[in-house]
Amino acid sequence: MSYADKKPGRDRLVAIGSVALIHAGIGYALISGLAYTAYTTFVDPIDTYNVPVPIVPPPVEEKIVAAPAPARPLSAPDRIVDVAPVNPVVAVVTDTPPLTAYPVDIGPVTPPVPPVTVTPTPAPMSLSAGVSPRGNQGDWFPQDSYPAAARREGAEGRVSVTVGIGVNGRVTDCRVVSSSGNADLDGATCRLATRNGRFTPARDADGQPVASSFTLRNVRWQLEN
């Protein structure tokens, strides 16, 4: 007989023995329970006290908050407007009583007075004018009228004189206002201005000639080379 044929028979014996031991144990337990005698055992009391237990806070869990999704643009819904039907306009004709005209006494009517137009009187035009020399003033003082004494001395200079003018435009007087530094030249200037000077006389507002004066400036005396 091979080893494989022997092994199952031995296992069967072991199983039978195990069952017998279990049955024997159960029977012993039943017998012992029936013969049990109750008794009380006094145990000394045990002192107890509270032992503080440290409280460990629970671990904080990190919460990951997801970023909110971008809000979608809101668009107004299409609005449906209910238009109520328009009632037709009905013309209402009412009877208006005729108006009665009553005479009103407004009294005598005074015609408006036309405005008076005042025409301003124009101011009279002034005819006044100033005196003015006639002709070329240089011709009044010819070179051949150079004083002989001043020529011999070689005197030269400029003379300014003021002359009086009569209503006929002729020179009535003369005075030196700026001397040349030579008496002969100053005297010759006044003598020639009185003899040769001709003027248009000054006139007043009515256009009438009046006496006046005129200044001849810088009458130059210079010897010829």
VENMO-V506491 format. One record per pair of residues at least 12 apart in sequence whose C-alpha atoms are under 10 Angstrom apart, sorted by sequence separation. I is the first residue (numbers start at 1). GAP is how many residues later the second one is. If there is no record, write none. Layout:
# VENMO-V506491
i = (I/I)
gap = (GAP/GAP)
This chain:
# VENMO-V506491
i = (162/163/175/201/161/162/163/174/176/161/162/175/176/160/161/162/174/175/199/160/161/162/174/159/160/161/173/174/159/160/161/173/159/160/174/158/159/160/173/174/158/159/172/173/157/158/159/171/172/157/158/159/170/171/172/193/156/157/158/170/171/155/156/157/161/170/171/172/155/156/159/160/170/171/190/155/158/159/163/170/171/189/155/157/158/159/161/162/169/170/171/153/155/156/157/159/160/161/165/169/170/155/159/160/163/164/168/169/170/189/158/159/162/163/168/169/170/189/150/161/165/167/168/169/189/132/150/151/165/166/167/168/169/186/131/150/151/163/165/166/167/168/185/134/149/150/165/166/167/185/186/131/133/148/149/165/166/167/185/132/147/148/165/131/146/147/177/180/146/147/172/174/176/177/178/179/180/147/169/173/174/175/176/177/178/180/147/167/168/169/170/171/172/174/178/180/146/147/167/168/169/171/145/146/166/167/168/169/171/145/166/167/165/166/167/165/166/141/145/164/165/166/141/164/165/140/163/164/165/141/142/163/164/141/162/163/164/140/141/162/163/140/161/162/163/140/161/162/140/141/160/161/162/137/140/141/160/161/139/140/159/160/161/139/140/159/160/161/137/158/159/160/137/158/159/160/136/137/157/158/159/135/136/157/158/159/134/135/157/158/133/134/135/156/157/158/133/134/156/157/132/133/134/155/156/157/132/133/155/156/131/132/133/154/155/131/132/154/130/131/132/129/130/131/150/151/129/130/131/151/129/130/150/151/128/129/130/147/128/129/146/127/128/129/146/126/127/128/146/126/127/128/129/131/141/143/126/127/128/129/130/131/137/141/142/143/125/126/127/128/129/130/131/141/143/124/125/126/127/128/129/131/132/133/138/143/124/128/130/131/132/137/138/130/131/133/130)
gap = (12/12/12/12/13/13/13/13/13/14/14/14/14/15/15/15/15/15/15/16/16/16/16/17/17/17/17/17/18/18/18/18/19/19/19/20/20/20/20/20/21/21/21/21/22/22/22/22/22/23/23/23/23/23/23/23/24/24/24/24/24/25/25/25/25/25/25/25/26/26/26/26/26/26/26/27/27/27/27/27/27/27/28/28/28/28/28/28/28/28/28/29/29/29/29/29/29/29/29/29/29/30/30/30/30/30/30/30/30/30/31/31/31/31/31/31/31/31/32/32/32/32/32/32/32/33/33/33/33/33/33/33/33/33/34/34/34/34/34/34/34/34/34/35/35/35/35/35/35/35/35/36/36/36/36/36/36/36/36/37/37/37/37/38/38/38/38/38/39/39/39/39/39/39/39/39/39/40/40/40/40/40/40/40/40/40/41/41/41/41/41/41/41/41/41/41/42/42/42/42/42/42/43/43/43/43/43/43/43/44/44/44/45/45/45/46/46/47/47/47/47/47/48/48/48/49/49/49/49/50/50/50/50/51/51/51/51/52/52/52/52/53/53/53/53/54/54/54/55/55/55/55/55/56/56/56/56/56/57/57/57/57/57/58/58/58/58/58/59/59/59/59/60/60/60/60/61/61/61/61/61/62/62/62/62/62/63/63/63/63/64/64/64/64/64/64/65/65/65/65/66/66/66/66/66/66/67/67/67/67/68/68/68/68/68/69/69/69/70/70/70/71/71/71/71/71/72/72/72/72/73/73/73/73/74/74/74/74/75/75/75/76/76/76/76/77/77/77/77/78/78/78/78/78/78/78/79/79/79/79/79/79/79/79/79/79/80/80/80/80/80/80/80/80/80/81/81/81/81/81/81/81/81/81/81/81/82/82/82/82/82/82/82/83/83/83/84)
